Amino acid sequence: MDDFTQPPAEENGAAQEGVLKFPCEFPLKIIGDHSLEDDFEAFVLPIVVRHVPYLDQGQVTRRLSSGGKYLAVTVTFIAESRLQLDDLYRELSSHKRVRMLL
């Protein structure tokens, strides 16, 4: 059997999973506007918990930008599947308060 008879990556699932092997530890950084009146962290964590119900609060870190305008909330969790990550990214990115996801 030569290389030309191999099924396309889409058929064997490799393209869907990419380079990640699930389950895996996954750090997600969520960046948004910081305001004393409006807690960005309190806004994003319930969204994350909907997709990662077993989130350990000890795996949440926060960092304010040097100018104090933005807050980066990093959550590190065990990602179970590409679908879980896609759904989480989709919901977070649908909110105008979320400026960037890394």
A tleap script that builds the chain and sets N, CA, C and O, in Angstrom:
source leaprc.protein.ff14SB
mol = sequence {
  NMET ASP ASP PHE THR GLN PRO PRO ALA GLU
  GLU ASN GLY ALA ALA GLN GLU GLY VAL LEU
  LYS PHE PRO CYS GLU PHE PRO LEU LYS ILE
  ILE GLY ASP HIE SER LEU GLU ASP ASP PHE
  GLU ALA PHE VAL LEU PRO ILE VAL VAL ARG
  HIE VAL PRO TYR LEU ASP GLN GLY GLN VAL
  THR ARG ARG LEU SER SER GLY GLY LYS TYR
  LEU ALA VAL THR VAL THR PHE ILE ALA GLU
  SER ARG LEU GLN LEU ASP ASP LEU TYR ARG
  GLU LEU SER SER HIE LYS ARG VAL ARG MET
  LEU CLEU
}
set mol.1.N position { 0.858 -1.173 0.000 }
set mol.1.CA position { 0.000 0.000 0.000 }
set mol.1.C position { 0.901 1.232 0.000 }
set mol.1.O position { 1.787 1.357 0.845 }
set mol.2.N position { 0.675 2.140 -0.946 }
set mol.2.CA position { 1.493 3.346 -0.987 }
set mol.2.C position { 0.776 4.506 -0.302 }
set mol.2.O position { -0.370 4.373 0.127 }
set mol.3.N position { 1.467 5.653 -0.204 }
set mol.3.CA position { 0.914 6.815 0.491 }
set mol.3.C position { -0.335 7.370 -0.171 }
set mol.3.O position { -1.127 8.054 0.476 }
set mol.4.N position { -0.521 7.082 -1.460 }
set mol.4.CA position { -1.661 7.645 -2.165 }
set mol.4.C position { -2.972 6.956 -1.815 }
set mol.4.O position { -4.044 7.469 -2.135 }
set mol.5.N position { -2.901 5.812 -1.169 }
set mol.5.CA position { -4.117 5.098 -0.813 }
set mol.5.C position { -4.565 5.376 0.617 }
set mol.5.O position { -5.567 4.822 1.070 }
set mol.6.N position { -3.838 6.223 1.325 }
set mol.6.CA position { -4.230 6.580 2.688 }
set mol.6.C position { -5.496 7.427 2.646 }
set mol.6.O position { -5.629 8.277 1.767 }
set mol.7.N position { -6.425 7.217 3.571 }
set mol.7.CA position { -7.620 8.059 3.598 }
set mol.7.C position { -7.234 9.485 3.970 }
set mol.7.O position { -6.279 9.697 4.718 }
set mol.8.N position { -7.976 10.467 3.448 }
set mol.8.CA position { -7.703 11.856 3.824 }
set mol.8.C position { -7.794 12.028 5.337 }
set mol.8.O position { -8.490 11.273 6.016 }
set mol.9.N position { -7.094 13.015 5.851 }
set mol.9.CA position { -7.073 13.256 7.297 }
set mol.9.C position { -8.475 13.473 7.840 }
set mol.9.O position { -8.765 13.094 8.975 }
set mol.10.N position { -9.357 14.085 7.034 }
set mol.10.CA position { -10.718 14.350 7.504 }
set mol.10.C position { -11.455 13.053 7.816 }
set mol.10.O position { -12.294 13.007 8.715 }
set mol.11.N position { -11.134 11.999 7.066 }
set mol.11.CA position { -11.825 10.732 7.269 }
set mol.11.C position { -11.323 9.978 8.489 }
set mol.11.O position { -12.080 9.223 9.099 }
set mol.12.N position { -10.067 10.167 8.853 }
set mol.12.CA position { -9.554 9.409 9.993 }
set mol.12.C position { -9.594 10.200 11.292 }
set mol.12.O position { -9.103 9.725 12.316 }
set mol.13.N position { -10.171 11.401 11.268 }
set mol.13.CA position { -10.348 12.171 12.495 }
set mol.13.C position { -9.180 13.049 12.860 }
set mol.13.O position { -9.292 13.861 13.779 }
set mol.14.N position { -8.056 12.917 12.172 }
set mol.14.CA position { -6.870 13.700 12.527 }
set mol.14.C position { -7.093 15.188 12.310 }
set mol.14.O position { -6.629 16.002 13.108 }
set mol.15.N position { -7.793 15.556 11.249 }
set mol.15.CA position { -7.998 16.977 10.983 }
set mol.15.C position { -8.899 17.608 12.037 }
set mol.15.O position { -8.709 18.770 12.397 }
set mol.16.N position { -9.862 16.865 12.527 }
set mol.16.CA position { -10.767 17.414 13.528 }
set mol.16.C position { -10.062 17.656 14.848 }
set mol.16.O position { -10.339 18.651 15.517 }
set mol.17.N position { -9.174 16.788 15.231 }
set mol.17.CA position { -8.497 16.924 16.517 }
set mol.17.C position { -7.262 17.803 16.418 }
set mol.17.O position { -6.834 18.374 17.421 }
set mol.18.N position { -6.674 17.926 15.214 }
set mol.18.CA position { -5.482 18.742 15.052 }
set mol.18.C position { -4.325 18.175 15.846 }
set mol.18.O position { -4.181 16.959 15.969 }
set mol.19.N position { -3.504 19.055 16.381 }
set mol.19.CA position { -2.324 18.601 17.118 }
set mol.19.C position { -2.636 18.282 18.571 }
set mol.19.O position { -1.791 17.715 19.263 }
set mol.20.N position { -3.802 18.623 19.044 }
set mol.20.CA position { -4.172 18.340 20.432 }
set mol.20.C position { -4.625 16.894 20.577 }
set mol.20.O position { -5.336 16.362 19.725 }
set mol.21.N position { -4.209 16.279 21.652 }
set mol.21.CA position { -4.667 14.935 22.001 }
set mol.21.C position { -5.529 15.071 23.249 }
set mol.21.O position { -5.064 15.548 24.283 }
set mol.22.N position { -6.763 14.656 23.148 }
set mol.22.CA position { -7.702 14.814 24.261 }
set mol.22.C position { -7.794 13.544 25.080 }
set mol.22.O position { -7.659 12.445 24.542 }
set mol.23.N position { -8.022 13.686 26.377 }
set mol.23.CA position { -8.066 14.934 27.149 }
set mol.23.C position { -6.665 15.525 27.309 }
set mol.23.O position { -5.665 14.808 27.275 }
set mol.24.N position { -6.616 16.859 27.484 }
set mol.24.CA position { -5.334 17.538 27.654 }
set mol.24.C position { -5.515 18.788 28.515 }
set mol.24.O position { -6.599 19.369 28.581 }
set mol.25.N position { -4.431 19.182 29.167 }
set mol.25.CA position { -4.460 20.424 29.937 }
set mol.25.C position { -4.458 21.577 28.946 }
set mol.25.O position { -3.660 21.598 28.008 }
set mol.26.N position { -5.352 22.535 29.155 }
set mol.26.CA position { -5.521 23.618 28.191 }
set mol.26.C position { -5.616 24.956 28.917 }
set mol.26.O position { -6.550 25.169 29.691 }
set mol.27.N position { -4.666 25.860 28.682 }
set mol.27.CA position { -4.767 27.203 29.255 }
set mol.27.C position { -5.490 28.122 28.265 }
set mol.27.O position { -5.099 28.209 27.101 }
set mol.28.N position { -6.515 28.789 28.713 }
set mol.28.CA position { -7.273 29.723 27.881 }
set mol.28.C position { -7.184 31.104 28.504 }
set mol.28.O position { -7.557 31.302 29.660 }
set mol.29.N position { -6.684 32.062 27.726 }
set mol.29.CA position { -6.581 33.438 28.208 }
set mol.29.C position { -7.704 34.248 27.575 }
set mol.29.O position { -7.858 34.274 26.354 }
set mol.30.N position { -8.485 34.907 28.425 }
set mol.30.CA position { -9.630 35.699 27.989 }
set mol.30.C position { -9.327 37.146 28.354 }
set mol.30.O position { -9.157 37.466 29.530 }
set mol.31.N position { -9.258 38.016 27.362 }
set mol.31.CA position { -8.886 39.413 27.589 }
set mol.31.C position { -10.081 40.302 27.289 }
set mol.31.O position { -10.756 40.152 26.270 }
set mol.32.N position { -10.327 41.241 28.211 }
set mol.32.CA position { -11.436 42.167 28.027 }
set mol.32.C position { -11.187 43.475 28.737 }
set mol.32.O position { -10.192 43.641 29.443 }
set mol.33.N position { -12.105 44.401 28.541 }
set mol.33.CA position { -12.001 45.718 29.170 }
set mol.33.C position { -12.127 45.596 30.677 }
set mol.33.O position { -12.955 44.842 31.188 }
set mol.34.N position { -11.288 46.353 31.383 }
set mol.34.CA position { -11.334 46.367 32.843 }
set mol.34.C position { -12.014 47.648 33.305 }
set mol.34.O position { -11.755 48.733 32.785 }
set mol.35.N position { -12.877 47.500 34.276 }
set mol.35.CA position { -13.571 48.641 34.856 }
set mol.35.C position { -13.860 48.317 36.313 }
set mol.35.O position { -14.205 47.184 36.648 }
set mol.36.N position { -13.721 49.305 37.168 }
set mol.36.CA position { -14.007 49.084 38.587 }
set mol.36.C position { -15.493 48.830 38.818 }
set mol.36.O position { -15.868 48.129 39.757 }
set mol.37.N position { -16.332 49.397 37.966 }
set mol.37.CA position { -17.780 49.239 38.127 }
set mol.37.C position { -18.279 47.899 37.593 }
set mol.37.O position { -19.335 47.419 38.006 }
set mol.38.N position { -17.533 47.303 36.690 }
set mol.38.CA position { -18.009 46.117 35.996 }
set mol.38.C position { -16.918 45.049 36.016 }
set mol.38.O position { -15.914 45.184 35.317 }
set mol.39.N position { -17.095 44.007 36.793 }
set mol.39.CA position { -16.082 42.977 37.010 }
set mol.39.C position { -16.039 41.997 35.834 }
set mol.39.O position { -16.917 41.145 35.691 }
set mol.40.N position { -15.009 42.128 34.995 }
set mol.40.CA position { -14.867 41.276 33.813 }
set mol.40.C position { -14.724 39.805 34.195 }
set mol.40.O position { -15.308 38.929 33.558 }
set mol.41.N position { -13.948 39.546 35.229 }
set mol.41.CA position { -13.760 38.159 35.671 }
set mol.41.C position { -15.093 37.532 36.077 }
set mol.41.O position { -15.380 36.392 35.712 }
set mol.42.N position { -15.896 38.264 36.822 }
set mol.42.CA position { -17.207 37.751 37.245 }
set mol.42.C position { -18.127 37.535 36.044 }
set mol.42.O position { -19.053 36.727 36.105 }
set mol.43.N position { -17.873 38.250 34.968 }
set mol.43.CA position { -18.660 38.085 33.751 }
set mol.43.C position { -18.268 36.807 32.996 }
set mol.43.O position { -19.140 36.066 32.542 }
set mol.44.N position { -16.947 36.544 32.860 }
set mol.44.CA position { -16.518 35.415 32.025 }
set mol.44.C position { -16.529 34.062 32.736 }
set mol.44.O position { -16.754 33.036 32.094 }
set mol.45.N position { -16.293 34.039 34.041 }
set mol.45.CA position { -16.200 32.741 34.723 }
set mol.45.C position { -17.477 31.903 34.636 }
set mol.45.O position { -17.376 30.695 34.422 }
set mol.46.N position { -18.669 32.476 34.790 }
set mol.46.CA position { -19.868 31.643 34.630 }
set mol.46.C position { -19.990 31.040 33.223 }
set mol.46.O position { -20.518 29.940 33.062 }
set mol.47.N position { -19.505 31.754 32.219 }
set mol.47.CA position { -19.522 31.217 30.857 }
set mol.47.C position { -18.586 30.012 30.771 }
set mol.47.O position { -18.944 28.973 30.217 }
set mol.48.N position { -17.396 30.164 31.322 }
set mol.48.CA position { -16.428 29.062 31.303 }
set mol.48.C position { -16.984 27.856 32.052 }
set mol.48.O position { -16.866 26.726 31.578 }
set mol.49.N position { -17.583 28.084 33.205 }
set mol.49.CA position { -18.101 26.984 34.033 }
set mol.49.C position { -19.238 26.238 33.327 }
set mol.49.O position { -19.432 25.048 33.573 }
set mol.50.N position { -19.985 26.910 32.463 }
set mol.50.CA position { -21.021 26.210 31.685 }
set mol.50.C position { -20.403 25.129 30.797 }
set mol.50.O position { -21.019 24.094 30.545 }
set mol.51.N position { -19.196 25.377 30.333 }
set mol.51.CA position { -18.529 24.430 29.436 }
set mol.51.C position { -17.522 23.540 30.157 }
set mol.51.O position { -17.167 22.465 29.674 }
set mol.52.N position { -17.067 24.008 31.325 }
set mol.52.CA position { -16.092 23.265 32.137 }
set mol.52.C position { -16.624 23.233 33.568 }
set mol.52.O position { -16.108 23.946 34.429 }
set mol.53.N position { -17.651 22.416 33.841 }
set mol.53.CA position { -18.310 22.443 35.146 }
set mol.53.C position { -17.406 22.046 36.309 }
set mol.53.O position { -17.704 22.375 37.457 }
set mol.54.N position { -16.330 21.361 36.038 }
set mol.54.CA position { -15.413 20.901 37.083 }
set mol.54.C position { -14.233 21.862 37.256 }
set mol.54.O position { -13.209 21.468 37.815 }
set mol.55.N position { -14.347 23.100 36.797 }
set mol.55.CA position { -13.248 24.068 36.868 }
set mol.55.C position { -12.812 24.289 38.310 }
set mol.55.O position { -13.632 24.573 39.185 }
set mol.56.N position { -11.524 24.157 38.542 }
set mol.56.CA position { -10.920 24.396 39.852 }
set mol.56.C position { -10.569 25.876 39.941 }
set mol.56.O position { -9.774 26.373 39.144 }
set mol.57.N position { -11.153 26.583 40.899 }
set mol.57.CA position { -10.900 28.022 41.039 }
set mol.57.C position { -9.420 28.328 41.263 }
set mol.57.O position { -8.974 29.447 41.011 }
set mol.58.N position { -8.663 27.346 41.733 }
set mol.58.CA position { -7.229 27.526 41.901 }
set mol.58.C position { -6.493 27.595 40.575 }
set mol.58.O position { -5.320 27.964 40.529 }
set mol.59.N position { -7.177 27.242 39.501 }
set mol.59.CA position { -6.584 27.281 38.165 }
set mol.59.C position { -6.980 28.535 37.389 }
set mol.59.O position { -6.868 28.580 36.164 }
set mol.60.N position { -7.441 29.544 38.112 }
set mol.60.CA position { -7.826 30.809 37.492 }
set mol.60.C position { -6.837 31.872 37.948 }
set mol.60.O position { -6.633 32.076 39.145 }
set mol.61.N position { -6.224 32.549 36.977 }
set mol.61.CA position { -5.327 33.658 37.307 }
set mol.61.C position { -5.809 34.902 36.585 }
set mol.61.O position { -6.522 34.820 35.584 }
set mol.62.N position { -5.415 36.046 37.101 }
set mol.62.CA position { -5.817 37.301 36.487 }
set mol.62.C position { -4.628 38.237 36.450 }
set mol.62.O position { -3.769 38.218 37.331 }
set mol.63.N position { -4.597 39.060 35.409 }
set mol.63.CA position { -3.508 40.023 35.271 }
set mol.63.C position { -4.057 41.278 34.613 }
set mol.63.O position { -4.668 41.228 33.546 }
set mol.64.N position { -3.826 42.392 35.271 }
set mol.64.CA position { -4.246 43.695 34.763 }
set mol.64.C position { -3.160 44.235 33.841 }
set mol.64.O position { -1.972 44.087 34.128 }
set mol.65.N position { -3.558 44.856 32.741 }
set mol.65.CA position { -2.574 45.443 31.829 }
set mol.65.C position { -1.847 46.585 32.525 }
set mol.65.O position { -2.330 47.120 33.523 }
set mol.66.N position { -0.693 46.955 31.998 }
set mol.66.CA position { 0.121 47.996 32.644 }
set mol.66.C position { -0.623 49.321 32.739 }
set mol.66.O position { -0.421 50.071 33.694 }
set mol.67.N position { -1.465 49.617 31.784 }
set mol.67.CA position { -2.244 50.850 31.825 }
set mol.67.C position { -3.551 50.716 32.588 }
set mol.67.O position { -4.260 51.704 32.784 }
set mol.68.N position { -3.878 49.498 33.022 }
set mol.68.CA position { -5.099 49.270 33.784 }
set mol.68.C position { -6.364 49.231 32.951 }
set mol.68.O position { -7.464 49.207 33.502 }
set mol.69.N position { -6.226 49.226 31.630 }
set mol.69.CA position { -7.406 49.262 30.769 }
set mol.69.C position { -7.987 47.870 30.499 }
set mol.69.O position { -9.192 47.727 30.290 }
set mol.70.N position { -7.132 46.852 30.503 }
set mol.70.CA position { -7.569 45.497 30.165 }
set mol.70.C position { -7.256 44.522 31.292 }
set mol.70.O position { -6.297 44.693 32.044 }
set mol.71.N position { -8.092 43.496 31.383 }
set mol.71.CA position { -7.870 42.419 32.341 }
set mol.71.C position { -7.776 41.112 31.558 }
set mol.71.O position { -8.619 40.816 30.711 }
set mol.72.N position { -6.735 40.338 31.855 }
set mol.72.CA position { -6.580 39.010 31.256 }
set mol.72.C position { -6.897 37.975 32.327 }
set mol.72.O position { -6.267 37.951 33.384 }
set mol.73.N position { -7.857 37.136 32.052 }
set mol.73.CA position { -8.233 36.045 32.949 }
set mol.73.C position { -7.804 34.753 32.257 }
set mol.73.O position { -8.266 34.441 31.160 }
set mol.74.N position { -6.923 34.013 32.907 }
set mol.74.CA position { -6.456 32.744 32.345 }
set mol.74.C position { -7.036 31.606 33.162 }
set mol.74.O position { -6.890 31.557 34.383 }
set mol.75.N position { -7.696 30.691 32.467 }
set mol.75.CA position { -8.231 29.495 33.117 }
set mol.75.C position { -7.515 28.290 32.510 }
set mol.75.O position { -7.427 28.153 31.290 }
set mol.76.N position { -7.014 27.431 33.372 }
set mol.76.CA position { -6.345 26.217 32.921 }
set mol.76.C position { -7.204 25.037 33.359 }
set mol.76.O position { -7.526 24.892 34.539 }
set mol.77.N position { -7.568 24.207 32.404 }
set mol.77.CA position { -8.477 23.100 32.698 }
set mol.77.C position { -8.135 21.917 31.806 }
set mol.77.O position { -7.334 22.036 30.879 }
set mol.78.N position { -8.743 20.789 32.093 }
set mol.78.CA position { -8.586 19.602 31.260 }
set mol.78.C position { -9.667 19.648 30.179 }
set mol.78.O position { -10.854 19.485 30.458 }
set mol.79.N position { -9.232 19.871 28.951 }
set mol.79.CA position { -10.158 19.891 27.817 }
set mol.79.C position { -10.455 18.452 27.420 }
set mol.79.O position { -9.544 17.647 27.229 }
set mol.80.N position { -11.732 18.140 27.299 }
set mol.80.CA position { -12.153 16.775 26.988 }
set mol.80.C position { -12.254 16.505 25.492 }
set mol.80.O position { -12.089 15.366 25.055 }
set mol.81.N position { -12.530 17.563 24.690 }
set mol.81.CA position { -12.709 17.352 23.252 }
set mol.81.C position { -12.580 18.670 22.502 }
set mol.81.O position { -12.643 19.750 23.089 }
set mol.82.N position { -12.398 18.554 21.192 }
set mol.82.CA position { -12.370 19.732 20.320 }
set mol.82.C position { -13.730 20.423 20.356 }
set mol.82.O position { -13.798 21.652 20.335 }
set mol.83.N position { -14.798 19.658 20.408 }
set mol.83.CA position { -16.142 20.231 20.460 }
set mol.83.C position { -16.308 21.110 21.698 }
set mol.83.O position { -16.866 22.203 21.606 }
set mol.84.N position { -15.836 20.650 22.842 }
set mol.84.CA position { -15.915 21.441 24.070 }
set mol.84.C position { -15.196 22.778 23.884 }
set mol.84.O position { -15.734 23.826 24.241 }
set mol.85.N position { -13.986 22.747 23.328 }
set mol.85.CA position { -13.227 23.980 23.108 }
set mol.85.C position { -13.923 24.893 22.107 }
set mol.85.O position { -14.010 26.102 22.321 }
set mol.86.N position { -14.416 24.318 21.019 }
set mol.86.CA position { -15.101 25.123 20.007 }
set mol.86.C position { -16.322 25.817 20.585 }
set mol.86.O position { -16.545 27.000 20.328 }
set mol.87.N position { -17.113 25.093 21.362 }
set mol.87.CA position { -18.311 25.683 21.966 }
set mol.87.C position { -17.951 26.801 22.939 }
set mol.87.O position { -18.607 27.842 22.963 }
set mol.88.N position { -16.912 26.587 23.740 }
set mol.88.CA position { -16.468 27.598 24.695 }
set mol.88.C position { -15.968 28.840 23.969 }
set mol.88.O position { -16.356 29.956 24.315 }
set mol.89.N position { -15.118 28.664 22.973 }
set mol.89.CA position { -14.611 29.795 22.192 }
set mol.89.C position { -15.754 30.537 21.511 }
set mol.89.O position { -15.779 31.768 21.497 }
set mol.90.N position { -16.690 29.798 20.952 }
set mol.90.CA position { -17.811 30.413 20.245 }
set mol.90.C position { -18.629 31.291 21.189 }
set mol.90.O position { -18.965 32.426 20.850 }
set mol.91.N position { -18.949 30.767 22.373 }
set mol.91.CA position { -19.761 31.562 23.294 }
set mol.91.C position { -19.001 32.783 23.797 }
set mol.91.O position { -19.552 33.883 23.831 }
set mol.92.N position { -17.751 32.602 24.186 }
set mol.92.CA position { -16.977 33.744 24.684 }
set mol.92.C position { -16.794 34.811 23.610 }
set mol.92.O position { -16.937 36.001 23.890 }
set mol.93.N position { -16.483 34.401 22.401 }
set mol.93.CA position { -16.223 35.379 21.342 }
set mol.93.C position { -17.487 36.086 20.867 }
set mol.93.O position { -17.393 37.088 20.158 }
set mol.94.N position { -18.646 35.601 21.233 }
set mol.94.CA position { -19.895 36.254 20.834 }
set mol.94.C position { -20.200 37.490 21.677 }
set mol.94.O position { -21.112 38.249 21.349 }
set mol.95.N position { -19.453 37.700 22.753 }
set mol.95.CA position { -19.686 38.840 23.640 }
set mol.95.C position { -18.748 39.990 23.294 }
set mol.95.O position { -17.545 39.794 23.122 }
set mol.96.N position { -19.305 41.175 23.197 }
set mol.96.CA position { -18.513 42.362 22.856 }
set mol.96.C position { -17.487 42.707 23.926 }
set mol.96.O position { -16.477 43.342 23.626 }
set mol.97.N position { -17.726 42.305 25.150 }
set mol.97.CA position { -16.796 42.606 26.246 }
set mol.97.C position { -15.502 41.815 26.126 }
set mol.97.O position { -14.475 42.220 26.672 }
set mol.98.N position { -15.542 40.704 25.425 }
set mol.98.CA position { -14.346 39.881 25.232 }
set mol.98.C position { -13.602 40.426 24.016 }
set mol.98.O position { -14.105 40.392 22.893 }
set mol.99.N position { -12.392 40.929 24.264 }
set mol.99.CA position { -11.588 41.527 23.195 }
set mol.99.C position { -10.743 40.502 22.456 }
set mol.99.O position { -10.541 40.606 21.247 }
set mol.100.N position { -10.250 39.508 23.195 }
set mol.100.CA position { -9.340 38.542 22.582 }
set mol.100.C position { -9.340 37.239 23.368 }
set mol.100.O position { -9.500 37.228 24.588 }
set mol.101.N position { -9.158 36.147 22.642 }
set mol.101.CA position { -9.014 34.816 23.242 }
set mol.101.C position { -7.705 34.225 22.742 }
set mol.101.O position { -7.435 34.207 21.541 }
set mol.102.N position { -6.903 33.746 23.671 }
set mol.102.CA position { -5.617 33.126 23.299 }
set mol.102.C position { -5.536 31.737 23.905 }
set mol.102.O position { -4.539 31.039 23.717 }
savepdb mol mol.pdb
quit
